[in-house]
Amino acid sequence: MTASIYISYAADLAAVVLMIIQMFRLRKLPSEKSTVIRYFRRFSLMVLIMSAVHLLQSYADMELGVYSWADFQRLSSADQTAIILMEIGADLIDIFLSTIFIYMWITFLCLYLFDDKDYLRRKFMAGFTPLIIATAVTAVCTPLAVLSDAGFWIYVVAVCVFFAIRIYYFFIGFRLLREYKIQNGYLRFFNPWVFFIPVFAGWILQDLFSLGFSALGCTLGLMLLYSSITSELRYIDRSTGFYNMDFVVYLKGLIAKKQYAPSSVMTFTLDSPEKMKEFSEILKKQLPKDCEPIVHNDHEIVVLTNVKEKGALAMVIEDVKAVTEVKAACKLKKKAETETEFMERIL
């Protein structure tokens, strides 16, 4: 038990330090999808608070030391009551923070994938009912653990149910990701496994082995998720917000994995590099979704698409030309041509 207390304290201290570092890293996030970014910052702040509370609890446990039942009985009635109330309070806070964490994760996932608050409200607000009920029941049963043997076993059952409910919400996250993949295909620059695995491992170590790794697991999950999301930044051209030529290598990797298959390309050529920034803002408003705009050089942008007919591409080009003067053309992938060969031909 002594080793467990010190290990938990070290894990919680690491969680707080890492989350402070993470809060500084958040400044690098781009301004696009501002709603999602603001929510991710709030999510990170909540995990920092959770880590700090866990650290205070571990510090208190470390200061109190390890009490055997005989040691506990030798304490005064007031000291016994204080310790019992402290442990009950710590459990209640942990239950509450775990609930908030799950809610914020599912909410963030909905916002990131579908960028739609109404989607969350329409499909999943009712879905949080099991979590709310499980939290309330566990909170009510927590004081029962010290009142009688029957109350202790009621508390154990409530905690087990609460653990099962948390696992259920993990599967809700998987269902959301599956639904997105069915509707939109492969999800780039977002690896949910780097979040799920540390968080789940932290819960297992804390709930089953009494090692305080819950906060550290949540912290590592959030930090790795951030790294996954921001990995796209290395491919972004800062002046235009479009992809740079390094992105072509990434796309070829997706093609090799059968996760991307371009069918056509539009090319926009400017007569002066100075016009590139202004033109990029115009082009952003005209391009449909599922396009890959890439800055080919200082005066040319190529846009890879999945469109297989020139008519649709011509309409987009005409819409762009109606707003600004630019040379534009489009090409289709040949039937006998592979996707990689097509990209090498146009780029």
C-alpha positions, 0 to 999 in steps of 0.5 A: 500500500505504501508503494501504491500511494507513492506511485499514485502521487508520482503519476498525478504529479506527472499529469499536472506537469504534462497538462501545464505543458499541453496548455502552452502547446495549445497556442499553436492550434490554427484559428479554423474550426474555432468552435472545435478549438475553443472546446478543445481548450476547455477540455484541456483545462478540465483535465488540468483541473482533474489532474490537480485534484487527483494530485491533492488527493494523492498528497493527502494520502501520502501525508496520512500514511498507511493505516491498518484497521488497528491503527484506525481504531486507536484514533480519536472519534473526531479523527476517524470521522475526518478521514472517512469524510475526506475519503468519501469526498475524494470519491465523490469528486472523482466520480463527478470529474470522470462524468464531466470528462466523458461528457466533454470527450463525446461532445468534442468528438461530435464537434470535431467530426460533424462540426454541428452542435445541433447534431450533438443535441439531436442524437446524443443529449438523450444518450447521456441519460445512463451516464447521469443516472449512474453518476447519481446512483454511485454518488448516493451509494458512496457514503453507504460503504462505511455504514454497514456491510450491506452498504459496502456491497451496495457501493461495490455494485454501484462502482462496478456499474459505473465502470461498465457505463464508462466503457459503454461510452467508449463504444459510443465514441467508436460508433461515432467514428464508424458513422463518420467513416461510412458517411465521409470515408477515411478520417485523416490526421485524427487517431482516436486510438492514441486517446482511447488506449491511455485513458482506458489503461489509466482507468483499469489501473486505478479501478482494479489495481488501486494505482492512481493512473486515471489522471495521467492516462487522461492527460496522455490521451489528450496530449497524443490526440493533440499531436495527432490533430496538429500533425496536419500543420506540417503540410500547411502553407502558411500564406494561403492555408492550402497544402504544400508540396510535402502533402503529395508524399502523404497522399501517395502513402494513402494511395498505397493503402487504398485510402485515396483515389484522385480522379481529376485535377483543376489547375489555377495559374496566376500572372504574379506571385503577389496575388497568391494570398488574395486569390487563395481566399477567393478560391476557398469560397468557391471550392466544394468539399473533398478537394485537395488544394495544393500550392504547386509553386509561388503562382500556381495552385492545383486542386485534386478532386474525386470528380470523374466528369469535366462538366462539374469541374468546368462549372467550378472554374467558371465560378472562380473566373467570374470573381477574379482573372486567372488561367485555369484548366482541368484534367481527368485521370486516364482509364489505363492510368494508376492514381500514382501515375496520374499524380506524377503526370500532373505534378 
